[in-house]
């Protein structure tokens, strides 16, 4: 588990969580987030918490429709700004109709990708700028940041091999990008973890499932020990 120590006066995560928590899981393609989210959900449920698992793109009927458009666009190309605004559109539906109500009701929300995917993929990968994208999100969604973001760090080449080994017969539009794009995304996630250490933690996702899971539990225990008592 790696925690960063350098801050750049990042905005604080949402503070209106008197009775709930919002955790997000980020990383390159094939980093194993889905498996780990399920394991953590089972662990927290066993301790009496109500847990909602959701994902982006998606999480609502509108979001699922945008997901299909985003990942399977005929011809394969979207402008970087189009990608960013599609993600903002589905995230607005997701945040207001699913995530925030569940969190405010006292539940734990575990989300597979969220705002930091836009910062990494469109901000760093496409070159739009993470600060620019974050500012646009905050203008429309306000104080929408997660309480904890766990980044799964893995070499992008290894992650893409995992994605293919998992039974996929065809890579989606983002997975099919050139390897240089995926390296920029991965580097972007690591940069974000240094900029916003109060809500970020990085785990090594290159090893076995149980080893990664042990790191995740250590992160949650360190940053939100109240959930494990």
N, C-alpha and C positions, 0 to 999 in steps of 0.2 A: 504494500500500500504506500502510495506517495502522496504527501500533502505539500502544497506549495506555500511559500513564505512571503512572496512579494505582492503587494496590493497597489492598485492604481485608482484608488478612490471609487471602487465599483459601487453601483447602486445596491442597496440592501435587498435581500429576498423579502417576499411578502410577509407582512407582520400581522395581518388580520386572521391568523390561524389559531385562535384561542383554543379550538377544540379539534384541530386536524393537522395533517402533514401532507406535503406534496413532494415526492421524490422523482427525479428523472434519471434516465439511463441513456448514456450516449457512447458513441464510438464508431470506428470505421465499419465498413461492410464485413459481415461474417465474424464479428467479435464475440458473439454468444450471449447477447443481452437477453433474449427471450427466455432462454433456459434459466438464467439466474434470477430474472424477475419472478418467474413461477416459483422457484425455490424460496425466495425471500417472502413472497406472499404466503406460502404455506406456513413458514416459520412464524410470521407475525399473526396469522389467523389463529394458530395454536395458542398464542398468548392472549387471545381475547379481543384482538383488534378486528375491525371491519375494514377490509382491503378492497380497493377497486383497481383492477389492471386495465390500462388503456394504452393507446398507441397513436403515433403520428407518422406520416399523414393518416388521418382517419379519426376514429372515436365518435363520430356522429354520421348520420346518413349523408349529409353534405360532405363531410370530410372524407368518407369512403369513396364518394364519386370523384372528388379532387385527387385522391390517392391514385385511382386508376388512370386519370388523365396525366398526372404528374409522372408516374413511373412507366407508363406504356404508351406515351404519345407517338402516333404514327410519324415516321420520319426521324424520330429520335432527338430532335433539337427544340429547345425552348430558350428564349433569351433569359439571361441571368435575372433580370428584373421581373420577368414573368414568373419564374420559379419562386422568387421571394414573395411576390404578392399572392400567388396561389397558396403558399404556406401560411401567410398572414391570414388569408380568408378562412382556411380550414381551422386555423388555430383560434381565431375569434369565436367560431362556433363551439369549438372544443372547450376552451377556457370558460366561456360564459354559461354553457349549457350542461357541462359534464364535470370538469375538473373543480372549478371553484365551488359549485353547490355541494359536491361530495366532500371536499376538504372542510368547508364551513360547517357541515353537518357532523364533523368529528371523525371522519374516516381518514384512512391513509390511502393516498392515490399514488400508484406506481405507474409511471408513464414511459413507454419505450419510444424515445426521441421526443424533443420538444424544442423550445426556442433556440437552444444551443446548437441544434442541427442546422438551423438557418444561419447562425453566426459562423459555423465551421464550413458548411457546404457552399453557401452563397457568399458569405463574407470573406472567407479565406480561399476556398476552392475556386470560386468564380471571380474573386477580386472586387466585390462590391464594398467591402469594408465592414467589419463587425460592429463598430460603433454606430455607423449609419443605420444598419439594420436594427440594432438594439433601440436606437432612438425612435425609429418608426413604430416599432412594437409598443414601446412605452407610451407613445402619443395616443395610440388607439386602445390599448389594453390596460394602461396604468401599471399598477404594482402587481405584475403577473409572474414574477420569478419564482422558481422552485425553492424549497427549503434546503434541499440537498440534490446535487448533481454528481453522479458517479460516472466517470469516464473509463471505458474499457480500452486499454491501450494494447494494440497488437500491430505488428508490421502489416501494412495494407496488402502486400502480396500474399501473406499467410491468411489474412482474413478472406480474401477473394477465393483462395483455394478451398477454405472451409465452406464458403457459400456454395461452391460447385460440388464439393464432396457431400453436402447435405441433401443431395437428391435433386437439385435444381437442374432442369434441362435447358433453361434459357435465362440468362442474366437480364435484370431489368435495366431501364435506361441509365440509372445512376451507377449501378454495378458495372455497366459496360464502358464507363468513362476510362480515359487513358490513365495509366498508373501514376503519372505526375499529378493529376487532379487528386487522387486518393492520398498521396503523400502530403499535399497541401492541406487537405482536410484533417489528417491526423496531426500534423504540426499545429494546425489551428486549434484543435481541442487542447493540446498541451499548453499553448499560449494562453488560452482562456482560463485554464486551471491556475496559472500563475497570476493572472490579472484579478481573478475573483476567488481567492482562497477561502473566503468565509462560507462558501456554499459548494465548493468543488472538492472532490477527491478522485485520485487516479488509481486504478487497480491494474495489475499486470494480467491481461487476459490471454496470454500466449500459452499458458500451461493447461493442466487438467481442470475439469469442471469444479471438483471439490476444492482445489487450491484457490481458484478465483472466488468461489463462494465464501471461503474462510476470510479472504480479504474484505469482501463486502460486509460480512457480519462485523468485522473489526471496525470498519468505517462507521456503520450505523451505531455501534456501541460507543464510539468515541464522540460522534457528533450529535447523536440523539439517544443517549442512554435511557431516557425515560420510557422508550418503547420496548426495551428488553427486560424490564423488571417484572 
